[in-house]
Amino acid sequence: MISCSSGINKNESVKTEEHFVGIENIPKVDVEIELNDSILNKGDKIILKIKLTNNGSEIQKLLFDKPITSTGGPWGTTGKVINLESKSSVLKYENKAILSSQFYTEVQLINYYYNLQPGQSIERKYALSDIVVFDTKDYILTSGKYQVQLFYNLTPSNTLNFRMK
């Protein structure tokens, strides 16, 4: 019989786990997106208005804005962009933050938390290219028809179609 030990006793393991946010503690909000326009010219910024609404009965504590925008779009947000003609993804990365190694301490984030009351919403506008990375040489979408959907902490938004001329 072989015995393995991790070197961590049970009490230490439980104590360490308290520092992580579990899936059950992820904010539960409705996610809605709107496009600045459904027909765009190649090279135009694709601006999305993202609206998070607390439709629950309890206050939801969440992060949305980031202290440094170069680390990607809003917190916990990923995206999908599909070419409707080829039915394939046009993304290299679903979240631009994957390209960054920026870490924040709890003290740095203290002023970035929102406590959304039941029925309360927050809205922000972001360029889609601040959230995702397109899988093209110049990181710009080519002409065609596309569909976009965002996810805030795995909660899906509505889907929107747009066309690049």
C-alpha positions as a Markdown table, in Angstrom:
| # | Residue | x | y | z |
|---|---|---|---|---|
| 1 | Met | 0.0 | 0.0 | 0.0 |
| 2 | Ile | 1.3 | 3.5 | -0.9 |
| 3 | Ser | 0.6 | 6.5 | 1.2 |
| 4 | Cys | 0.6 | 10.1 | 0.0 |
| 5 | Ser | 0.6 | 13.3 | 2.0 |
| 6 | Ser | 0.1 | 16.8 | 0.7 |
| 7 | Gly | 1.8 | 18.3 | 3.8 |
| 8 | Ile | -1.3 | 20.4 | 4.5 |
| 9 | Asn | -3.5 | 19.4 | 7.4 |
| 10 | Lys | -7.3 | 19.6 | 7.1 |
| 11 | Asn | -7.7 | 22.8 | 9.1 |
| 12 | Glu | -5.1 | 24.6 | 7.0 |
| 13 | Ser | -6.9 | 23.5 | 3.8 |
| 14 | Val | -10.3 | 24.8 | 5.0 |
| 15 | Lys | -8.8 | 28.0 | 6.2 |
| 16 | Thr | -7.1 | 28.6 | 2.8 |
| 17 | Glu | -10.3 | 28.0 | 0.8 |
| 18 | Glu | -12.1 | 30.8 | 2.6 |
| 19 | His | -10.1 | 33.3 | 0.5 |
| 20 | Phe | -11.5 | 32.1 | -2.8 |
| 21 | Val | -14.9 | 33.2 | -4.2 |
| 22 | Gly | -16.9 | 30.1 | -4.9 |
| 23 | Ile | -19.3 | 29.7 | -7.8 |
| 24 | Glu | -22.2 | 30.1 | -5.4 |
| 25 | Asn | -20.9 | 33.6 | -4.5 |
| 26 | Ile | -20.6 | 34.9 | -8.1 |
| 27 | Pro | -23.1 | 37.8 | -8.6 |
| 28 | Lys | -26.3 | 36.8 | -10.2 |
| 29 | Val | -27.4 | 39.6 | -12.6 |
| 30 | Asp | -29.1 | 39.9 | -15.9 |
| 31 | Val | -26.9 | 40.9 | -18.8 |
| 32 | Glu | -28.1 | 43.0 | -21.7 |
| 33 | Ile | -26.0 | 44.4 | -24.6 |
| 34 | Glu | -26.8 | 47.0 | -27.3 |
| 35 | Leu | -24.7 | 47.9 | -30.3 |
| 36 | Asn | -24.0 | 51.5 | -31.3 |
| 37 | Asp | -25.0 | 50.5 | -34.9 |
| 38 | Ser | -25.9 | 47.3 | -36.7 |
| 39 | Ile | -24.1 | 48.3 | -39.9 |
| 40 | Leu | -20.5 | 49.4 | -39.6 |
| 41 | Asn | -17.6 | 50.2 | -41.9 |
| 42 | Lys | -14.4 | 48.2 | -41.7 |
| 43 | Gly | -12.2 | 49.7 | -39.1 |
| 44 | Asp | -15.1 | 51.3 | -37.1 |
| 45 | Lys | -15.1 | 50.7 | -33.4 |
| 46 | Ile | -17.9 | 48.4 | -32.4 |
| 47 | Ile | -19.3 | 50.0 | -29.3 |
| 48 | Leu | -21.4 | 47.9 | -26.9 |
| 49 | Lys | -23.5 | 49.2 | -24.1 |
| 50 | Ile | -23.4 | 46.6 | -21.4 |
| 51 | Lys | -26.2 | 46.7 | -18.8 |
| 52 | Leu | -26.2 | 44.6 | -15.6 |
| 53 | Thr | -29.4 | 44.4 | -13.7 |
| 54 | Asn | -30.0 | 42.9 | -10.3 |
| 55 | Asn | -33.4 | 41.2 | -10.7 |
| 56 | Gly | -32.9 | 39.2 | -7.5 |
| 57 | Ser | -34.2 | 39.9 | -4.1 |
| 58 | Glu | -30.8 | 40.5 | -2.4 |
| 59 | Ile | -28.1 | 43.0 | -2.8 |
| 60 | Gln | -25.4 | 41.8 | -5.3 |
| 61 | Lys | -21.8 | 42.9 | -4.7 |
| 62 | Leu | -19.8 | 42.9 | -7.9 |
| 63 | Leu | -16.9 | 44.3 | -9.8 |
| 64 | Phe | -17.5 | 45.8 | -13.2 |
| 65 | Asp | -15.0 | 48.6 | -14.0 |
| 66 | Lys | -11.3 | 47.9 | -13.9 |
| 67 | Pro | -8.7 | 50.3 | -12.5 |
| 68 | Ile | -6.6 | 49.9 | -15.7 |
| 69 | Thr | -8.5 | 49.5 | -19.0 |
| 70 | Ser | -5.5 | 48.0 | -20.7 |
| 71 | Thr | -6.2 | 44.7 | -18.9 |
| 72 | Gly | -9.4 | 44.2 | -20.9 |
| 73 | Gly | -13.0 | 45.2 | -20.7 |
| 74 | Pro | -15.2 | 44.9 | -17.7 |
| 75 | Trp | -14.4 | 42.4 | -14.9 |
| 76 | Gly | -15.5 | 38.8 | -15.5 |
| 77 | Thr | -16.6 | 39.4 | -19.1 |
| 78 | Thr | -15.9 | 37.2 | -22.0 |
| 79 | Gly | -17.4 | 37.3 | -25.5 |
| 80 | Lys | -18.3 | 35.2 | -28.5 |
| 81 | Val | -18.2 | 36.6 | -32.0 |
| 82 | Ile | -19.4 | 34.3 | -34.8 |
| 83 | Asn | -19.1 | 34.9 | -38.6 |
| 84 | Leu | -22.7 | 34.1 | -39.6 |
| 85 | Glu | -21.7 | 33.0 | -43.1 |
| 86 | Ser | -19.0 | 30.5 | -42.0 |
| 87 | Lys | -20.6 | 29.7 | -38.6 |
| 88 | Ser | -17.2 | 29.9 | -37.0 |
| 89 | Ser | -15.6 | 32.1 | -34.3 |
| 90 | Val | -13.6 | 35.1 | -35.4 |
| 91 | Leu | -11.8 | 35.4 | -32.1 |
| 92 | Lys | -8.2 | 34.6 | -31.1 |
| 93 | Tyr | -9.1 | 35.2 | -27.4 |
| 94 | Glu | -12.6 | 35.5 | -25.8 |
| 95 | Asn | -11.1 | 37.9 | -23.2 |
| 96 | Lys | -8.4 | 40.5 | -23.9 |
| 97 | Ala | -7.3 | 40.3 | -20.2 |
| 98 | Ile | -5.7 | 36.9 | -21.0 |
| 99 | Leu | -2.9 | 38.9 | -22.6 |
| 100 | Ser | -2.2 | 40.8 | -19.3 |
| 101 | Ser | -0.6 | 39.7 | -16.1 |
| 102 | Gln | -2.0 | 42.6 | -14.0 |
| 103 | Phe | -2.9 | 41.7 | -10.4 |
| 104 | Tyr | -4.8 | 43.8 | -8.0 |
| 105 | Thr | -4.9 | 43.8 | -4.2 |
| 106 | Glu | -8.1 | 44.0 | -2.3 |
| 107 | Val | -7.1 | 47.6 | -1.2 |
| 108 | Gln | -6.7 | 48.7 | -4.8 |
| 109 | Leu | -10.2 | 47.4 | -5.6 |
| 110 | Ile | -12.1 | 48.7 | -2.6 |
| 111 | Asn | -13.5 | 51.6 | -4.6 |
| 112 | Tyr | -14.5 | 49.5 | -7.6 |
| 113 | Tyr | -17.2 | 47.4 | -6.0 |
| 114 | Tyr | -20.8 | 48.0 | -6.6 |
| 115 | Asn | -23.6 | 46.9 | -4.3 |
| 116 | Leu | -26.6 | 46.6 | -6.7 |
| 117 | Gln | -29.9 | 46.8 | -4.9 |
| 118 | Pro | -32.7 | 44.6 | -6.1 |
| 119 | Gly | -34.0 | 46.2 | -9.4 |
| 120 | Gln | -30.9 | 48.4 | -9.8 |
| 121 | Ser | -28.8 | 48.5 | -13.0 |
| 122 | Ile | -25.4 | 49.8 | -14.1 |
| 123 | Glu | -24.5 | 50.6 | -17.7 |
| 124 | Arg | -21.2 | 51.1 | -19.3 |
| 125 | Lys | -20.0 | 51.4 | -22.9 |
| 126 | Tyr | -17.0 | 49.5 | -24.1 |
| 127 | Ala | -15.4 | 48.9 | -27.5 |
| 128 | Leu | -15.8 | 45.2 | -28.4 |
| 129 | Ser | -12.0 | 45.2 | -29.1 |
| 130 | Asp | -11.4 | 46.1 | -25.4 |
| 131 | Ile | -13.1 | 42.8 | -24.4 |
| 132 | Val | -12.1 | 40.3 | -27.1 |
| 133 | Val | -9.2 | 39.9 | -29.6 |
| 134 | Phe | -10.1 | 39.2 | -33.2 |
| 135 | Asp | -8.2 | 36.5 | -35.0 |
| 136 | Thr | -7.1 | 38.7 | -37.9 |
| 137 | Lys | -3.7 | 40.0 | -38.9 |
| 138 | Asp | -4.7 | 43.6 | -38.0 |
| 139 | Tyr | -7.2 | 42.7 | -35.3 |
| 140 | Ile | -10.0 | 44.3 | -37.3 |
| 141 | Leu | -13.1 | 42.4 | -38.6 |
| 142 | Thr | -13.4 | 42.0 | -42.3 |
| 143 | Ser | -16.5 | 42.6 | -44.3 |
| 144 | Gly | -19.3 | 40.2 | -43.4 |
| 145 | Lys | -22.2 | 39.4 | -41.1 |
| 146 | Tyr | -21.5 | 38.7 | -37.4 |
| 147 | Gln | -23.3 | 37.7 | -34.2 |
| 148 | Val | -22.0 | 38.8 | -30.8 |
| 149 | Gln | -22.8 | 37.6 | -27.3 |
| 150 | Leu | -21.1 | 38.5 | -24.0 |
| 151 | Phe | -21.0 | 36.6 | -20.7 |
| 152 | Tyr | -20.6 | 38.3 | -17.3 |
| 153 | Asn | -19.4 | 35.6 | -14.9 |
| 154 | Leu | -20.8 | 33.0 | -17.2 |
| 155 | Thr | -24.2 | 34.6 | -17.3 |
| 156 | Pro | -25.1 | 35.0 | -21.0 |
| 157 | Ser | -26.3 | 38.3 | -22.6 |
| 158 | Asn | -28.7 | 38.5 | -25.4 |
| 159 | Thr | -27.2 | 38.0 | -28.9 |
| 160 | Leu | -27.0 | 40.7 | -31.5 |
| 161 | Asn | -26.3 | 40.6 | -35.2 |
| 162 | Phe | -24.3 | 43.3 | -37.1 |
| 163 | Arg | -22.7 | 43.7 | -40.5 |
| 164 | Met | -19.3 | 45.1 | -41.4 |
| 165 | Lys | -19.2 | 46.8 | -44.9 |
